């Protein structure tokens, strides 16, 4: 009977995550075709062990779980698992700041092993009790089970996730989420992989996702609720799995792409510090600033759980250290908490999710009738081989609105206060792409780009009603930042080669090809190619780990687990950012809104996640022999960053109002009230003089040693370090500016500019500087320069008449003197003298 094979698999998964289930009752219900379970408690420890998140579950329960098994049509209809109302509450692990809970003690490891064993025992008992049907051949059963698992339909109604930290309460509510199998055209279908089509496609639809960010008081209650960060946003995810053969348990290529048509975010002044706090948490986790071990502690390799979900490479942590650090560094402290030193740890953590998403459990081989002893060495090697994983996020149009709030009391004395918000700033972005490509730890690439963006002023700021509806000001005046192109002109280039691109290989029945070689990657994904695809912004971050003992590094098996077979490993990290043509207008409305956001972001009392460690030199250092020094000089891993700005225009207008005395003290760290409201009516000044700056290109190059602390400790202990080693002990920065020019212009009442009056003709310049890393380690070497700079300026010309100088002085004083600008200070005669001079000279040149 099919029930004898299918039921144990379903029961094993349900029993793994849910407490206090009776296998006998569950088995009888499943054989009836439908099972309904209510008020279920999740096994929180199992979720923490398998997800391996830096968070701990405070609670987790399911209101109702329904399982429908169509026994009579099991080969053509999916098994449907429906979860009605699932709620989980998480918080940051206490062990992250105290002891590392996941690897804190042997008792924890023993409990993990015992829990794993307890999860396996019931499944094997059920399997042993299940009768065998001689009419069902093992091959047929294996094929049927695979079809059932590949077509399971999962529906979650009302999913609630909450994260609490300090006074922050972040909640995510998804009204409906459904995962199902689809065909070639991404329509719902009952599919399975075949010898001719080794592909499995799935779709996950999320409906009405709402994200809230609120502040709780000391008793844990939320006094008043803020506007949602995200309100009823729907999006869809496409999953594409490519297998090498029918017996593959792990796909060779995994694509997970998500598309959002419209993303509307709203952030209030009270939510902004909490939002930044959440972002800082993600950055701290990425760089390993939290979640590491205390100073002086080393990780116990035995604390790692070697189950299939946690360690798919089969290599222990000692091997990973050999991969990441040259042999010369092993005498130093390897687990550094410095910001720039462990991003690959995040890749390893993210990689642990791959088998949990796409592979079967080891125990399922027993249900399929396979003999574990018959697995060949080739099959084992296939399981350990790293698949190619592509993750993408695409957004057609995104809007971020910044709001200021104020308390508003009700008419009744006993009525609670309500929060009233007012929109002051809006950021619009089109054609956004975030793509990540990885293959194990040796290769990781992340590309981010968007087609166009702009920023607009809304309503009033600090009591100045500069953009209220009754002001009748145009949208052109409200827009102070423009970059890139319009999506309607650019097309759907941001979806290129995604699962939502009808031209992609996966949507045309062919297998996609990926560039996993660093040299080929840099030749293909150039700055020009990035700007052709996007237009406004393009970033490419590439990290590679190359085994130079044998070429073809990307195909090298880094998961062998033997350090002596690794040879010499070279790490490379490059980050390239390109910003397309932009126009930045700094008038009073824009400046006050930007500074107000900065003030709101600084108004908090959160402690940093990690403090800087003192630069203390280890007295018990290992002195390198000449062979080790020569080996160190052959290759030193560095992080290289390049930032390029193309065709930048910045216009600084005369201030029409100036309330900076209520903003700048807070930014400078002084205590001052930021709730000041001005009562002066706003009157726009036209013509409005301004300074216009144009730059053809700005390029910033920055390089820093990848393992600065280890390198400096080693090099500073040498008697006579070479110039090459000393060079890598510095952080280097090179700034180049091409075609810089500045002039005076004015904005008239029609919104157009007059011809600019040149003040500084076009020139180019360059600046180089370097800064010694960990200066306290070089106290015995006074001849070592801590910092050094070189400034190159071939020529510079500044030309201005008396009238132009007076106008420049008036623009400066409008920002330096507090209060409204007196229009009489910029009289009509001065404006005519400045701007009619250039008009007269232009006429004479034409004659």
C-alpha positions in Angstrom: 0.0 0.0 0.0 1.2 3.5 -0.8 0.2 4.7 2.6 2.9 2.6 4.1 5.6 4.6 2.3 4.1 8.1 2.2 2.7 8.3 5.7 6.1 7.9 7.5 7.6 10.7 5.5 4.8 13.2 6.2 4.8 12.2 9.9 8.5 12.6 10.2 8.4 16.2 9.1 5.4 17.1 11.3 6.8 15.4 14.3 10.2 17.0 13.8 8.9 20.6 14.4 5.7 20.2 16.5 5.6 19.2 20.2 3.5 16.5 21.9 2.1 14.7 18.8 0.9 11.1 19.1 2.2 9.2 16.1 -0.7 6.7 16.3 -3.4 9.3 16.1 -1.6 11.2 13.3 -1.1 8.0 11.3 -4.8 7.1 11.5 -5.8 10.6 10.4 -3.4 10.6 7.5 -4.7 7.3 6.3 -8.2 8.8 6.2 -6.9 11.5 3.7 -7.2 14.5 5.9 -5.8 15.6 9.2 -6.6 18.7 11.3 -4.4 19.7 14.3 -5.1 22.7 16.4 -3.2 24.8 18.9 0.2 23.4 18.2 3.5 24.4 19.8 6.7 24.5 17.7 9.9 22.9 18.8 11.9 26.0 19.2 15.2 24.3 19.9 14.9 22.3 16.6 14.2 25.5 14.6 17.2 27.2 16.1 19.5 24.3 15.4 18.4 23.9 11.8 18.1 27.6 10.8 21.3 28.5 12.6 20.2 32.1 12.9 21.8 34.5 15.4 18.4 34.8 17.0 16.5 32.8 19.6 12.8 32.0 19.5 10.8 33.3 22.5 7.6 31.6 21.3 6.2 29.8 18.3 2.8 28.3 17.8 0.4 27.3 15.0 -3.3 27.9 15.4 -4.4 25.2 12.9 -2.6 22.7 10.7 -4.4 20.9 7.9 -2.9 18.1 5.7 -4.8 16.8 2.7 -3.5 13.6 1.0 -5.3 12.5 -2.2 -4.6 8.8 -1.9 -6.6 7.8 -5.0 -4.8 10.5 -7.1 -1.5 10.6 -5.5 0.3 10.5 -8.8 -1.6 13.5 -10.3 -2.7 15.7 -7.5 -0.5 17.4 -4.9 -0.4 16.9 -1.1 -1.7 20.2 0.4 -0.4 21.4 3.7 -2.3 24.4 5.1 -1.2 26.4 8.1 -3.7 28.9 9.5 -2.2 31.6 11.7 1.4 30.9 12.6 3.2 33.3 15.0 6.8 33.4 16.1 8.6 35.9 18.3 12.4 36.2 18.1 15.1 38.2 19.8 18.9 38.5 19.5 20.7 35.6 21.2 22.0 36.5 24.7 25.0 34.3 23.9 26.1 36.7 21.2 27.0 39.3 23.8 27.8 36.9 26.6 28.6 33.3 25.7 28.0 31.7 22.3 25.0 29.6 23.0 25.2 27.5 19.9 28.6 26.3 20.8 28.8 27.2 24.5 29.2 23.9 26.3 29.4 20.2 25.8 26.0 19.8 27.4 24.5 21.8 24.6 26.2 19.7 22.0 25.0 16.5 23.7 21.4 17.8 23.8 21.7 18.6 20.1 22.8 15.1 19.4 20.1 13.6 21.6 17.4 15.7 19.9 18.6 14.7 16.5 18.5 11.0 17.6 15.1 11.4 19.0 13.9 12.8 15.7 15.2 9.8 13.8 14.0 7.1 16.1 10.2 7.4 15.5 10.7 7.5 11.7 12.7 4.3 11.7 10.2 2.6 14.0 7.4 3.5 11.6 9.4 2.3 8.7 10.1 -1.0 10.3 6.4 -1.4 11.1 5.3 -0.5 7.6 4.4 -3.6 5.6 6.0 -4.2 2.3 3.9 -4.6 -0.8 5.3 -7.1 -3.3 3.2 -5.6 -6.0 5.0 -2.3 -5.8 8.6 -2.5 -7.1 11.2 -0.3 -5.3 11.9 1.8 -8.5 8.2 2.7 -8.8 8.0 3.6 -5.1 11.1 5.8 -5.4 9.7 7.6 -8.4 6.3 8.1 -6.8 7.8 9.4 -3.6 9.9 11.9 -5.6 6.8 13.1 -7.4 4.9 13.5 -4.2 7.7 15.5 -2.5 8.3 17.7 -5.6 4.6 18.6 -5.9 3.8 19.4 -2.2 1.6 22.5 -2.0 2.1 24.6 1.1 -0.3 27.3 2.1 0.2 29.7 5.1 -2.6 32.0 6.0 -1.8 34.8 8.4 1.9 34.4 9.1 3.1 36.7 12.0 6.8 37.2 12.8 8.0 39.5 15.5 11.5 40.6 16.5 12.1 42.5 19.8 15.3 44.2 21.0 15.6 47.0 23.5 12.6 49.2 22.8 12.2 48.0 19.2 9.3 45.8 18.1 9.6 44.8 14.4 6.6 42.7 13.1 6.0 41.2 9.8 2.4 40.0 8.9 1.7 38.1 5.7 -1.9 37.5 4.9 -1.3 34.6 2.6 1.8 32.7 1.2 1.5 29.8 -1.1 4.2 27.6 -2.6 3.4 25.2 -5.5 5.0 23.5 -8.5 4.6 25.0 -12.0 5.4 24.1 -15.6 7.5 25.7 -18.3 5.2 28.8 -18.6 5.2 29.2 -14.8 1.5 28.1 -14.5 0.4 25.8 -11.8 1.0 22.1 -12.8 1.8 18.7 -11.5 5.4 18.2 -12.6 8.4 16.0 -12.0 11.9 15.9 -13.3 12.6 13.5 -16.2 15.6 12.3 -18.2 14.7 14.8 -20.9 13.9 17.7 -18.6 16.0 17.7 -15.4 14.4 20.9 -14.1 12.0 21.6 -11.3 10.1 24.9 -11.1 8.2 26.4 -8.2 6.4 29.6 -7.4 5.8 31.3 -4.0 3.2 34.0 -4.0 3.1 36.4 -1.0 -0.1 38.5 -0.6 -0.5 41.6 1.6 2.8 41.8 3.4 2.7 44.4 6.1 5.8 45.4 8.1 5.5 47.5 11.3 8.2 49.1 13.4 7.1 50.4 16.8 8.6 51.5 20.1 7.7 49.8 23.4 8.0 51.3 26.9 9.8 49.8 29.9 6.9 47.5 30.7 7.0 46.1 27.1 3.8 47.7 25.9 3.4 49.8 22.8 1.8 53.1 23.8 1.0 54.3 20.3 1.4 52.6 17.0 3.4 54.2 14.1 2.5 54.1 10.5 3.5 50.7 8.9 6.9 50.7 7.2 5.3 48.6 4.4 1.5 48.2 4.0 -0.1 45.3 2.1 2.7 44.7 -0.5 2.3 41.6 -2.7 5.2 39.9 -4.5 6.1 36.6 -6.1 9.1 34.4 -6.1 10.2 32.0 -8.8 12.5 29.0 -8.0 14.3 27.1 -10.7 16.3 23.9 -9.8 18.5 22.1 -12.4 19.7 18.6 -11.7 22.5 16.6 -13.4 20.6 13.4 -13.4 17.5 11.7 -12.0 19.4 10.3 -9.0 20.8 13.7 -7.9 19.6 14.7 -4.5 21.1 18.2 -4.7 20.5 20.5 -7.7 23.6 21.6 -9.6 22.0 25.0 -10.3 19.6 26.9 -8.0 17.9 30.1 -9.0 15.6 32.0 -6.5 14.3 35.3 -7.9 11.7 37.6 -6.4 9.8 40.4 -8.2 8.0 43.3 -6.6 6.0 45.5 -8.9 5.4 48.4 -6.4 7.2 48.9 -3.1 6.0 51.8 -0.9 8.0 52.3 2.3 7.1 54.9 4.9 9.5 55.9 7.7 8.7 58.4 10.5 11.1 60.4 12.5 10.6 58.1 15.5 11.1 55.0 13.3 14.3 56.2 11.6 16.6 55.5 14.6 15.0 52.0 15.0 15.3 51.3 11.3 19.0 52.3 11.3 19.5 50.1 14.4 18.1 47.1 12.4 20.4 47.9 9.5 23.4 48.1 11.8 22.5 44.7 13.2 22.6 43.2 9.7 26.0 44.9 9.0 27.4 43.8 12.4 26.3 40.2 11.7 27.8 40.4 8.2 31.2 41.6 9.3 31.3 39.3 12.4 31.3 42.1 14.9 28.7 40.2 17.0 28.2 36.5 17.1 31.9 35.8 17.5 33.8 34.7 20.5 35.1 36.8 23.3 38.6 38.2 23.2 41.1 35.5 23.9 38.7 32.7 23.3 39.1 30.2 20.5 36.4 28.1 18.9 36.1 24.5 19.9 35.9 22.4 16.7 33.8 19.8 18.6 31.0 22.2 19.1 29.9 22.1 15.5 27.0 20.0 14.5 28.1 17.8 11.6 24.6 17.1 10.4 23.6 17.5 6.8 21.8 20.8 7.3 24.7 22.5 9.0 27.9 21.4 7.2 27.5 20.4 3.6 31.1 20.6 2.7 32.3 18.1 5.2 35.3 20.2 6.2 35.9 21.2 9.8 36.7 24.7 11.0 40.4 24.1 11.2 40.5 23.5 7.5 38.6 26.7 6.9 41.2 28.6 8.8 43.9 27.2 6.5 41.9 28.3 3.6 41.4 31.9 4.9 44.8 32.6 6.5 48.2 32.1 5.1 50.5 29.9 7.2 52.4 33.0 8.4 49.4 34.3 10.3 48.6 31.1 12.3 50.6 32.4 15.3 48.3 35.3 15.7 44.7 35.7 16.9 42.6 34.3 14.0 39.2 35.3 15.2 39.3 39.0 14.8 36.3 41.2 15.3 37.6 44.0 13.0 35.0 45.4 10.6 36.8 44.5 7.4 37.9 41.0 8.1 35.2 38.4 7.9 32.6 38.9 5.3 33.1 35.4 4.0 31.6 34.1 7.3 28.3 35.5 6.2 28.6 33.5 2.9 29.3 30.3 4.9 26.2 31.0 7.1 24.0 31.7 4.1 25.4 28.6 2.4 24.1 26.4 5.2 20.5 27.1 4.1 21.0 25.5 0.6 20.6 21.8 1.6 17.7 22.7 3.9 15.8 24.2 1.0 16.4 21.7 -1.8 17.7 18.4 -0.5 16.0 15.4 1.0 16.8 14.1 4.5 19.2 11.2 4.8 16.5 9.1 6.4 14.3 9.2 3.4 16.6 6.7 1.7 15.2 4.1 4.0 11.7 4.9 3.0 12.6 4.6 -0.7 14.0 1.1 -0.2 17.6 2.1 -0.8 20.5 0.3 0.8 22.8 2.8 2.5 25.8 0.6 1.9 25.3 0.6 -1.8 26.0 4.3 -2.2 29.1 4.6 -4.4 32.0 7.0 -3.8 31.0 8.9 -6.9 27.5 9.6 -5.5 29.0 10.9 -2.3 31.3 13.2 -4.2 28.3 14.4 -6.1 26.4 15.3 -2.9 29.4 17.2 -1.5 29.9 19.2 -4.7 28.9 22.8 -4.3 25.9 23.9 -6.5 25.7 27.2 -8.2 23.2 29.4 -6.4 21.7 32.6 -7.9 19.5 34.8 -5.7 17.8 37.9 -7.1 15.5 40.6 -6.0 13.8 42.9 -8.6 11.6 45.9 -8.0 9.9 47.9 -10.8 9.2 51.0 -8.7 10.0 51.8 -5.1 9.0 54.8 -3.0 10.4 55.8 0.4 8.5 58.6 2.2 10.0 60.3 5.3 7.4 61.7 7.7 7.6 63.9 10.8 5.2 63.1 13.7 3.6 65.1 16.4 1.3 64.2 19.3 -2.3 65.2 18.9 -4.7 65.0 21.9 -8.3 64.1 21.5 -11.2 66.5 22.4 -11.9 64.5 25.6 -9.5 64.8 28.5 -9.5 61.1 29.1 -8.9 60.2 25.4 -5.5 58.8 24.5 -3.1 60.8 22.5 -2.8 60.0 18.8 0.2 60.4 16.5 -0.2 62.7 13.5 2.3 62.4 10.7 3.2 64.7 7.8 5.2 63.8 4.7 8.2 66.0 4.1 10.5 64.0 1.8 10.1 61.4 -0.8 12.6 59.1 -2.6 11.5 57.4 -5.9 13.5 54.7 -7.5 12.8 52.6 -10.7 14.2 49.4 -12.1 16.0 48.1 -9.0 18.1 44.9 -9.1 19.9 43.0 -6.3 21.6 39.8 -7.5 23.9 37.4 -5.7 25.8 34.5 -7.3 27.8 32.0 -5.3 29.4 28.6 -5.5 30.4 27.5 -2.1 32.9 29.7 -0.3 35.4 30.1 -3.2 33.2 32.4 -5.2 30.7 35.1 -4.2 29.5 38.0 -6.3 26.8 40.6 -5.6 25.5 43.1 -8.1 23.2 46.0 -7.2 21.8 48.6 -9.6 18.9 50.7 -10.5 17.8 52.6 -13.6 16.7 55.9 -12.2 15.9 57.8 -9.0 14.9 61.2 -7.8 14.1 63.0 -4.5 11.3 65.4 -3.9 10.3 67.9 -1.1 6.8 67.5 0.2 4.6 69.9 2.2 6.4 71.9 4.9 9.4 71.6 7.2 9.9 73.1 10.7 6.9 75.4 10.3 7.9 76.7 6.9 5.1 75.9 4.4 7.3 75.9 1.3 5.5 73.1 -0.6 2.0 73.1 0.8 -0.8 72.7 -1.7 -1.7 76.4 -1.6 1.8 77.4 -2.7 1.1 76.2 -6.2 4.8 75.3 -6.8 5.7 72.9 -9.7 7.1 69.4 -9.3 10.3 70.6 -11.0 10.9 72.9 -8.1 10.2 70.2 -5.6 12.6 67.8 -7.2 16.2 68.4 -5.8 18.0 65.2 -6.9 17.8 63.4 -10.2 20.0 60.5 -11.4 19.8 58.0 -14.3 17.0 57.5 -16.8 13.3 56.9 -17.0 12.2 53.3 -16.9 9.9 53.8 -19.8 12.9 54.9 -21.9 15.3 52.2 -20.6 13.1 49.2 -20.9 13.3 46.0 -18.8 17.1 45.8 -18.8 17.0 45.4 -15.0 15.4 42.0 -15.4 18.0 40.7 -17.8 18.7 37.0 -17.4 16.3 36.7 -14.5 13.5 34.2 -14.2 11.1 37.0 -15.0 12.9 37.8 -18.3 11.3 35.9 -21.2 14.6 36.0 -23.0 16.5 34.2 -20.2 17.9 30.7 -21.0 15.7 29.1 -18.4 12.6 30.4 -20.1 13.7 29.1 -23.5 14.6 25.6 -22.5 18.3 25.9 -22.3 20.8 25.7 -19.4 22.2 29.0 -18.2 25.9 29.6 -18.2 27.6 31.4 -15.3 30.9 33.2 -15.2 32.8 31.9 -12.2 36.3 33.1 -13.1 37.5 36.3 -11.6 39.4 37.5 -14.7 36.5 36.7 -17.1 34.1 38.3 -14.6 36.0 41.6 -14.6 36.2 41.6 -18.4 32.5 41.0 -18.8 30.9 43.1 -16.0 32.7 46.4 -16.6 31.6 49.8 -15.6 30.4 50.5 -19.1 28.3 47.3 -19.2 26.8 48.1 -15.8 25.7 51.6 -16.8 24.3 50.4 -20.1 22.1 48.0 -18.2 21.0 50.4 -15.4 22.0 54.0 -15.9 21.8 55.5 -12.4 23.8 53.2 -10.1 25.8 50.0 -10.4 27.8 48.1 -7.8 29.7 44.9 -8.3 31.2 43.1 -5.2 33.4 40.1 -6.0 35.1 37.8 -3.6 37.1 34.8 -4.8 39.3 32.2 -3.2 41.7 30.7 -5.6 43.9 27.6 -5.2 47.0 28.5 -7.2 48.6 25.0 -6.7 46.4 24.0 -9.7 44.6 26.2 -12.1 40.9 26.0 -12.7 40.3 27.2 -9.2 36.6 27.7 -9.5 36.2 24.0 -10.2 38.5 23.0 -7.4 36.9 20.9 -4.6 37.4 23.1 -1.6 35.4 20.8 0.6 37.9 17.9 0.8 38.6 18.7 4.4 42.4 18.2 4.1 44.6 21.3 4.5 47.6 19.6 3.0 45.8 19.2 -0.3 44.8 22.8 -0.4 48.1 24.2 -1.6 48.4 28.0 -1.6 45.1 29.8 -1.4 44.8 33.4 -2.6 41.8 35.6 -1.7 40.7 38.6 -3.7 38.0 41.1 -2.8 37.0 43.9 -5.2 34.1 46.4 -5.0 33.2 48.7 -7.9 30.6 51.4 -7.7 29.5 53.6 -10.6 27.0 56.5 -10.3 25.6 57.8 -13.5 24.9 61.4 -14.5 23.2 63.2 -11.6 21.8 66.7 -10.8 21.9 67.8 -7.2 20.1 71.0 -6.2 20.8 72.3 -2.7 18.3 74.9 -1.8 16.8 75.8 1.6 14.0 73.3 1.3 16.3 70.4 0.5 19.1 71.2 3.0 16.7 71.6 5.9 15.0 68.3 5.1 18.2 66.4 4.7 19.6 67.8 8.0 16.3 67.1 9.8 16.6 63.4 8.8 20.2 63.4 10.2 19.0 64.9 13.4 16.2 62.4 13.8 18.6 59.5 13.1 20.9 60.8 15.9 18.2 61.1 18.5 18.6 57.7 20.2 20.4 56.1 23.1 21.3 52.7 21.6 24.6 51.2 22.5 26.8 50.1 19.6 26.8 46.3 18.9 30.5 46.1 19.3 33.3 48.5 20.4 36.7 48.9 18.9 39.3 46.6 20.3 42.5 48.3 21.7 45.5 47.9 19.5 47.6 45.8 21.8 50.6 44.1 20.5 51.1 40.4 21.5 54.3 39.9 23.3 54.4 36.2 22.5 54.7 36.6 18.7 56.0 34.0 16.4 59.1 35.2 14.5 59.1 34.2 10.9 62.1 32.6 9.2 63.3 33.9 5.8 61.4 31.2 3.9 58.1 32.2 5.5 58.8 35.9 4.9 59.5 35.2 1.2 56.3 33.2 1.0 54.4 36.1 2.6 55.7 38.6 0.1 54.5 36.5 -2.8 50.9 37.4 -2.2 49.1 39.5 0.4 45.2 39.6 0.2 43.7 43.0 0.0 40.3 44.6 -0.3 40.0 47.0 -3.2 37.2 49.6 -3.6 36.5 51.8 -6.6 33.9 54.6 -6.7 33.2 56.5 -9.9 30.9 59.5 -10.4 30.1 60.5 -14.0 28.8 63.9 -15.1 27.9 65.4 -11.7 26.1 68.7 -11.4 25.6 70.4 -8.1 23.8 73.7 -7.7 24.0 75.6 -4.4 21.2 78.2 -4.2 21.0 81.3 -2.0 19.1 80.4 1.2 15.5 81.5 1.1 15.1 80.7 4.8 17.7 79.6 7.4 16.9 77.7 10.5 20.2 75.8 10.8 20.8 77.0 14.3 18.2 74.4 15.5 19.7 71.5 13.5 23.5 71.9 13.4 24.1 71.9 17.2 22.4 68.5 17.4 24.5 67.1 14.6 27.6 68.4 16.2 26.8 66.6 19.4 25.4 69.5 21.4 22.1 69.3 23.2 19.4 71.4 21.6 15.7 71.1 21.0 14.9 69.9 17.5 11.1 70.5 17.8 11.3 74.2 16.9 8.5 75.5 14.8 8.9 78.6 12.7 5.9 81.0 12.3 7.3 83.1 9.4 5.5 82.7 6.1 7.5 81.4 3.2 8.0 83.6 0.2 10.1 82.3 -2.7 12.8 84.6 -4.1 13.0 85.0 -7.8 15.4 85.3 -9.5 17.3 83.1 -7.2 21.2 83.3 -7.6 23.2 80.1 -7.1 26.6 78.6 -7.5 26.7 75.8 -10.1 29.5 73.2 -10.0 30.1 70.7 -12.8 32.5 67.7 -12.7 33.1 65.4 -15.7 34.3 62.5 -13.6 35.3 61.7 -10.0 37.2 58.5 -9.2 38.1 57.2 -5.7 40.3 54.2 -5.3 40.8 52.6 -1.8 42.7 49.5 -0.8 43.3 48.0 2.6 44.9 44.7 3.7 42.3 41.9 4.1 43.7 40.7 7.4 45.3 44.0 8.6 45.7 42.9 12.3 47.5 39.7 11.5 49.7 41.3 8.8 50.7 44.3 11.0 51.6 42.0 13.9 53.8 39.9 11.7 55.5 42.7 9.8 56.1 44.9 12.8 58.0 42.0 14.5 60.5 41.8 11.6 63.9 43.4 12.0 64.1 44.9 8.5 60.8 44.5 6.7 60.9 45.1 3.0 59.2 48.1 1.3 56.7 45.8 -0.2 55.5 44.5 3.2 55.4 48.0 4.6 53.3 49.1 1.6 50.6 46.6 2.5 50.5 47.7 6.1 48.9 51.0 5.0 45.4 51.8 3.8 45.8 53.7 0.5 43.4 56.2 -1.0 43.6 57.9 -4.4 41.2 60.6 -5.4 41.1 61.9 -9.0 38.8 64.8 -10.2 38.5 65.6 -13.9 36.9 68.6 -15.5 35.9 70.5 -12.4 34.4 74.0 -13.1 32.2 76.4 -11.2 30.2 79.4 -12.1 27.3 81.7 -11.1 23.7 81.3 -12.4 20.2 82.2 -11.4 16.8 80.6 -11.4 13.9 82.7 -12.8 10.2 82.4 -12.0 9.6 80.1 -15.0 12.0 77.5 -13.5 14.8 78.0 -16.1 18.4 79.0 -15.6 20.3 81.9 -17.2 23.6 81.4 -18.9 26.3 80.5 -16.2 29.0 83.0 -15.5 32.3 81.2 -15.2 34.2 81.7 -11.9 36.6 78.7 -11.9 37.4 77.4 -15.4 37.8 73.6 -16.0 40.7 72.0 -14.3 41.8 68.5 -13.0 43.4 67.5 -9.8 44.5 64.4 -7.8 45.1 63.6 -4.2 46.9 60.5 -2.7 47.0 59.5 0.9 48.0 56.6 3.0 47.4 55.7 6.7 49.3 53.2 8.8 47.1 50.4 10.2 47.4 49.8 14.0 49.9 52.6 14.8 50.4 51.3 18.3 52.2 48.2 17.0 55.0 50.4 15.5 56.0 52.4 18.7 59.5 51.0 18.5 59.9 52.2 14.9 59.7 56.0 15.0 60.9 56.2 11.4 57.8 54.6 10.1 55.4 57.4 8.8 51.9 57.1 10.2 50.4 59.1 7.4 51.5 60.6 4.1 49.8 62.6 1.4 50.5 63.9 -2.1 48.5 66.7 -3.8 48.7 67.3 -7.5 47.2 70.5 -9.1 48.7 71.4 -12.5 46.7 74.6 -12.8 43.9 76.6 -11.1 42.4 79.8 -12.2 39.8 81.9 -10.2 38.3 84.9 -12.0 35.6 87.2 -10.6 34.6 90.8 -11.0 33.6 93.0 -8.1 29.9 92.4 -8.7 30.4 88.6 -9.0 32.4 88.7 -5.7 29.5 90.6 -4.0 27.0 88.0 -5.2 29.2 85.2 -4.0 29.4 86.9 -0.6 25.6 87.3 -0.5 25.1 83.6 -1.2 27.6 82.7 1.6 26.0 85.1 4.1 22.5 83.7 3.4 23.7 80.4 4.8 26.0 81.7 7.6 23.5 84.3 9.0 20.4 82.9 10.7 16.9 84.1 9.7 15.1 85.0 6.5 17.0 86.4 3.6 16.6 90.1 2.9 15.9 90.4 -0.8 17.2 94.0 -0.8 20.7 92.6 -0.2 20.6 91.2 -3.7 19.2 94.1 -5.7 18.3 94.1 -9.3 21.2 96.2 -10.3 23.7 93.7 -8.9 22.0 90.8 -10.6 21.9 92.7 -13.9 25.6 93.6 -13.7 26.6 90.0 -13.0 24.5 88.2 -15.6 24.1 90.8 -18.4 27.9 91.0 -18.6 28.0 87.4 -19.9 25.1 88.0 -22.2 26.8 91.1 -23.7 30.1 89.2 -24.2 28.2 86.4 -25.9 26.5 88.9 -28.3 29.9 90.5 -29.1 31.4 87.1 -29.8 28.7 86.3 -32.3 29.1 89.6 -34.1 
